Amino acid sequence: MSTPEEITPEEITPEQIAGALALVADLPADCAVSQAQFQAAFAAMVRMFGRRADDDRALLPVAGPDACTATDVMLTVTSLMRALNLQFFELGMWQALTARH
């Protein structure tokens, strides 16, 4: 089996990105994705959201209340903060200092 050629980000079209995101959105929760692959993809989405949210304070990461459950969000937020050793107090202070709520 041959190894695929390496593709640079500049070579990827918006249509390819949209297709990849649609594919990921339809994956079942128990699909065969390694922990490392999942973490890399999730971190990339967090970075992308962070850049966009920095430009648009009204931007929301999900389409609405039916996109995921409150439990999904709470688990994700708690795990993100734990992964970066952040405390909820620090989040509150950051929100107060930057007026981001």
KOLKOL-701592 format. One line per field, with one value per residue: residue number from 1; x, y, z of N, C-alpha, C in turn; residue in one letter. Coordinates in Angstrom, 3 decimals. Atoms other than C-alpha are relative to their C-alpha. Last residue first. Layout:
<atoms>
seq = c(NUM  ...)
neast = c(X  ...)
nnorth = c(Y  ...)
nup = c(Z  ...)
caeast = c(X  ...)
canorth = c(Y  ...)
caup = c(Z  ...)
ceast = c(X  ...)
cnorth = c(Y  ...)
cup = c(Z  ...)
type = c(a  ...)
</atoms>
This chain:
<atoms>
seq = c(101  100  99  98  97  96  95  94  93  92  91  90  89  88  87  86  85  84  83  82  81  80  79  78  77  76  75  74  73  72  71  70  69  68  67  66  65  64  63  62  61  60  59  58  57  56  55  54  53  52  51  50  49  48  47  46  45  44  43  42  41  40  39  38  37  36  35  34  33  32  31  30  29  28  27  26  25  24  23  22  21  20  19  18  17  16  15  14  13  12  11  10  9  8  7  6  5  4  3  2  1)
neast = c(0.917  0.525  1.431  0.135  -1.025  0.179  1.226  -0.243  -0.859  0.774  0.953  -0.756  -0.272  1.181  1.012  0.686  -0.187  -0.903  -1.135  -0.907  -0.636  -0.907  -1.190  -0.760  -0.595  -1.023  -1.140  -0.632  -0.709  -1.132  -1.005  -0.659  0.694  -0.574  -1.262  0.167  0.155  1.101  1.131  0.989  -0.646  0.235  -0.105  1.329  0.391  1.462  0.463  -0.755  0.698  1.226  -0.348  -0.612  1.068  0.749  -0.817  -0.026  1.302  0.054  -0.834  0.737  1.132  -0.549  -0.532  1.120  0.665  -0.899  0.036  -0.896  -0.949  -1.385  -0.753  -0.910  -0.850  0.571  -0.616  0.873  1.249  -0.267  -0.297  1.283  0.771  -0.615  0.274  1.424  0.156  -0.577  0.931  1.117  1.055  1.314  0.520  0.345  1.297  -0.136  0.762  0.357  -0.847  0.551  0.319  -0.826  0.844)
nnorth = c(0.856  1.097  -0.250  -0.192  -0.899  -1.341  -0.581  -0.327  -1.186  -1.155  -0.290  -0.665  -1.358  -0.801  0.055  -1.266  -0.375  -1.152  0.285  0.904  -0.767  -0.981  0.711  0.445  -1.187  -0.549  0.919  -0.047  -1.275  -0.016  0.895  -0.773  -0.098  0.939  0.468  1.384  0.953  -0.255  -0.662  0.960  1.187  1.136  1.339  0.602  0.375  -0.132  -1.013  -1.202  -0.657  -0.617  -1.086  -1.091  -0.751  -0.690  -1.124  -0.978  -0.682  -0.842  -1.175  -0.852  -0.614  -0.927  -1.176  -0.781  -0.627  -1.042  -1.129  0.104  -1.104  0.407  0.343  1.115  -0.299  0.421  1.183  1.175  -0.265  0.093  1.398  0.709  -0.355  0.655  1.434  0.187  -0.237  1.157  1.118  -0.147  -0.905  0.527  0.820  -0.870  -0.640  -1.213  -1.130  -0.985  -1.193  -1.154  -1.073  -1.196  -1.167)
nup = c(-0.778  0.835  0.289  1.448  0.534  -0.571  0.538  1.409  0.029  -0.447  1.075  1.055  -0.474  0.337  -1.045  -0.261  -1.393  -0.003  0.886  -0.704  -1.069  0.610  0.470  -1.169  -0.623  0.885  0.016  -1.315  -0.147  0.936  -0.573  -1.053  -1.284  -0.962  0.582  0.460  -1.108  -0.920  0.657  0.489  0.559  -0.898  0.565  -0.008  -1.365  -0.060  0.958  -0.322  -1.104  0.520  0.923  -0.753  -0.649  1.041  0.477  -1.087  0.003  1.198  -0.261  -0.936  0.721  0.990  -0.689  -0.521  1.150  0.526  -0.934  -1.157  0.106  -0.236  1.200  -0.275  -1.157  -1.284  -0.599  0.096  -0.717  -1.435  -0.310  0.072  -1.199  -1.153  0.080  -0.309  -1.435  -0.682  0.195  -0.945  0.443  -0.357  1.094  1.119  -0.231  -0.802  0.537  -1.013  0.032  0.711  -0.938  0.084  0.000)
caeast = c(-20.055  -17.037  -16.421  -12.639  -11.774  -15.027  -14.925  -11.290  -12.065  -14.977  -12.878  -10.105  -12.585  -13.733  -10.203  -7.896  -5.457  -5.438  -6.900  -9.116  -10.664  -11.344  -12.772  -15.182  -16.311  -16.850  -18.696  -20.935  -21.647  -22.536  -24.696  -26.563  -27.330  -26.162  -27.305  -30.926  -30.250  -28.873  -26.486  -23.332  -20.117  -21.891  -20.627  -21.877  -18.338  -17.256  -13.536  -12.251  -15.027  -13.536  -10.039  -11.319  -13.604  -10.698  -8.528  -11.319  -11.856  -8.141  -8.078  -10.991  -9.273  -5.990  -7.764  -9.822  -6.778  -4.842  -7.761  -8.002  -11.081  -13.070  -16.610  -18.402  -20.050  -21.400  -19.933  -22.358  -20.676  -17.299  -18.555  -20.130  -16.841  -14.885  -17.278  -17.164  -13.354  -13.263  -15.668  -13.540  -10.592  -7.446  -4.233  -3.331  -3.466  -0.604  -1.218  1.312  1.217  -0.566  1.572  1.404  0.000)
canorth = c(36.549  38.329  41.686  41.074  41.528  40.045  37.070  36.401  36.574  34.168  31.732  31.954  31.143  28.149  26.774  26.037  23.117  22.963  19.452  20.169  23.190  21.228  18.342  20.588  22.317  19.004  17.308  20.345  20.620  16.951  17.088  20.105  18.009  18.603  20.410  20.664  23.740  25.750  25.900  25.113  27.084  30.439  33.634  36.861  37.951  37.885  38.435  36.595  34.071  33.207  32.655  30.664  28.574  27.570  26.752  24.644  22.873  22.068  20.826  18.504  17.084  16.491  14.982  12.641  11.458  10.865  8.982  6.756  6.878  3.665  5.012  4.853  8.290  7.585  9.695  12.055  15.307  13.922  13.339  16.795  18.323  16.423  17.488  21.132  21.006  19.448  22.096  24.883  23.512  22.040  22.915  25.815  23.463  21.430  17.897  15.127  12.434  9.301  6.326  3.369  0.000)
caup = c(28.992  27.586  29.275  29.034  32.712  34.040  31.673  32.538  36.261  35.906  33.883  36.455  39.224  37.184  37.405  34.493  34.440  30.641  30.443  33.484  31.775  28.618  30.650  32.557  29.365  27.568  30.431  30.934  27.206  26.754  29.909  28.532  25.473  21.936  18.771  19.989  22.146  19.238  16.308  18.291  18.906  19.297  17.653  19.254  20.176  16.540  15.867  18.958  18.410  15.016  16.388  19.369  17.171  14.943  17.971  19.499  16.160  15.868  19.473  18.706  15.626  17.479  20.494  18.322  16.387  19.625  21.214  18.172  15.984  15.521  15.843  19.211  19.059  15.581  12.774  11.024  12.127  11.038  7.497  7.312  8.515  5.862  3.115  4.180  4.223  0.766  -0.561  0.949  -1.054  0.440  -1.381  0.932  3.934  2.445  1.300  1.941  -0.682  0.390  1.362  -0.960  0.000)
ceast = c(-0.823  -0.834  -0.566  -1.431  -0.177  0.992  -0.214  -1.233  0.258  0.801  -0.827  -0.896  0.739  0.146  -1.181  -1.066  -0.552  0.253  1.021  1.255  0.994  0.759  1.005  1.299  0.876  0.712  1.144  1.221  0.739  0.843  1.231  1.099  0.785  -0.714  0.691  1.290  -0.179  -0.145  -1.157  -1.229  -0.962  0.583  -0.229  0.007  -1.374  -0.497  -1.488  -0.437  0.719  -0.742  -1.249  0.348  0.565  -1.120  -0.748  0.810  -0.059  -1.317  -0.021  0.780  -0.763  -1.121  0.537  0.501  -1.147  -0.630  0.852  -0.137  0.876  0.967  1.468  0.830  1.037  1.001  -0.712  0.591  -0.921  -1.284  0.206  0.189  -1.346  -0.782  0.560  -0.365  -1.444  -0.149  0.507  -1.005  -1.074  -1.065  -1.411  -0.637  -0.458  -1.365  0.197  -0.674  -0.475  0.990  -0.549  -0.439  0.896)
cnorth = c(-0.838  -0.919  -1.039  0.338  0.305  0.995  1.414  0.646  0.447  1.286  1.227  0.356  0.790  1.444  0.892  -0.215  1.400  0.531  1.132  -0.273  -0.867  0.768  0.935  -0.689  -0.404  1.184  0.568  -0.910  0.054  1.254  -0.055  -0.840  0.885  0.208  -1.026  -0.590  -1.454  -1.112  0.315  0.767  -1.065  -1.255  -1.063  -1.438  -0.661  -0.485  0.292  1.160  1.265  0.764  0.713  1.179  1.203  0.840  0.812  1.224  1.064  0.773  0.946  1.283  0.961  0.714  1.031  1.283  0.898  0.719  1.154  1.243  -0.077  1.142  -0.262  -0.411  -1.089  0.246  -0.390  -1.263  -1.218  0.188  -0.192  -1.471  -0.705  0.291  -0.758  -1.479  -0.231  0.133  -1.262  -1.148  0.139  1.027  -0.525  -0.765  0.884  0.637  1.185  1.194  0.973  1.161  1.187  1.033  1.237)
cup = c(-0.935  0.882  -0.962  -0.415  -1.477  -0.606  0.516  -0.620  -1.436  -0.043  0.356  -1.190  -1.070  0.490  -0.405  1.066  0.295  1.402  0.017  -0.839  0.770  1.075  -0.656  -0.423  1.185  0.641  -0.834  0.061  1.330  0.196  -0.894  0.652  0.974  1.330  0.895  -0.564  -0.436  1.010  0.946  -0.481  -0.517  -0.634  1.073  -0.522  0.088  1.355  0.114  -0.905  0.427  1.089  -0.502  -0.888  0.752  0.619  -1.057  -0.427  1.097  -0.052  -1.196  0.293  0.903  -0.745  -0.983  0.664  0.468  -1.193  -0.521  0.882  1.240  -0.315  0.343  -1.217  0.246  1.122  1.294  0.618  0.011  0.798  1.494  0.348  0.018  1.277  1.195  -0.017  0.416  1.508  0.706  -0.119  1.078  -0.363  0.269  -1.152  -1.166  0.177  0.924  -0.675  1.066  0.025  -0.785  1.029  0.000)
type = c(h  r  a  t  l  a  q  w  m  g  l  e  f  f  q  l  n  l  a  r  m  l  s  t  v  t  l  m  v  d  t  a  t  c  a  d  p  g  a  v  p  l  l  a  r  d  d  d  a  r  r  g  f  m  r  v  m  a  a  f  a  a  q  f  q  a  q  s  v  a  c  d  a  p  l  d  a  v  l  a  l  a  g  a  i  q  e  p  t  i  e  e  p  t  i  e  e  p  t  s  m)
</atoms>
